[in-house]
Amino acid sequence: MKVGLKDLRGKQIESLELPTVFNTPYRPEIIKKVYVNVLSSQFQPQGRYPAAGEMVSAESRNTGLGIARIARARGEGFQRAGQAAGVASVRSGRLAHPPVSWKVIHKKINKKEKQLGFCSAIAATSNKDIIEKRGHKVGKISEFPIVVSNDLEKITKTTELRKALISLGLEEDLERSTSIVRVPSGKPRRRGRKRHTALSCLIVTSKGSPISKLKTSLPG
């Protein structure tokens, strides 16, 4: 499978043969399985103190008092005295089924299956139908992936990068990532994750290239 090598102006310089990894069939179920495997490796085990909610002296008062027979905190003359305690259905009680630290939360996957998932995901970037199905606006571009000369790695200014991306036909997708901004509510917002911006193009360069410093300059 061949693809054109383009310069920063969007003009084709020559034709290149893509690596054989782009011939891998599209397997979305394996890609999802690999994604879950990679994501679960970041999970942190958590648990609860075994005696949480039970560190109180409580006993039942039995029948004849016109109150429930549930265990109540012993003592008198303080707020906690006489309150129900020691079970999961009361205030300040224990959790019914708390998380345990020994639970296996990492999802395993076979080595060859993981390799196939990565290869299939890379090959999917050359399929225009899959790219458009994700929501990207790439109607002006005819072939994927977009291969650009090494001059792209030497860009150090945001204006130059934006100009190059527009020349490559990514103007509509850049506008899409700028316009789609979602403000979450609840805990994500309180913890600093105030905005979710739509993702645009993925730029793959060599390690330590100057363009890597511009990764947060453009939305998406």
Stockholm file with secondary structure:
# STOCKHOLM 1.0

chainA/1-220         MKVGLKDLRGKQIESLELPTVFNTPYRPEIIKKVYVNVLSSQFQPQGRYPAAGEMVSAESRNTGLGIARIARARGEGFQRAGQAAGVASVRSGRLAHPPVSWKVIHKKINKKEKQLGFCSAIAATSNKDIIEKRGHKVGKISEFPIVVSNDLEKITKTTELRKALISLGLEEDLERSTSIVRVPSGKPRRRGRKRHTALSCLIVTSKGSPISKLKTSLPG
#=GR chainA/1-220 SS CEEEEECTTSCEEEEEECCGGGGSCCCHHHHHHHHHHHHHTTCCCCCCCTTTTCCSCEECCCSSSSSCCSCEECCSSSTTTTCBCSSTTSTTCCCSSCCCTTCCCCCCCCHHHHHHHHHHHHHHTTCHHHHHHTTCCCTTCCSSSCEECGGGGGCCCHHHHHHHHHHTTCHHHHHHHHHCEECCCSHHHHTTCCCEECCCCCCCCCTTCGGGGGTTTSCC
#=GC SS_cons         CEEEEECTTSCEEEEEECCGGGGSCCCHHHHHHHHHHHHHTTCCCCCCCTTTTCCSCEECCCSSSSSCCSCEECCSSSTTTTCBCSSTTSTTCCCSSCCCTTCCCCCCCCHHHHHHHHHHHHHHTTCHHHHHHTTCCCTTCCSSSCEECGGGGGCCCHHHHHHHHHHTTCHHHHHHHHHCEECCCSHHHHTTCCCEECCCCCCCCCTTCGGGGGTTTSCC
//
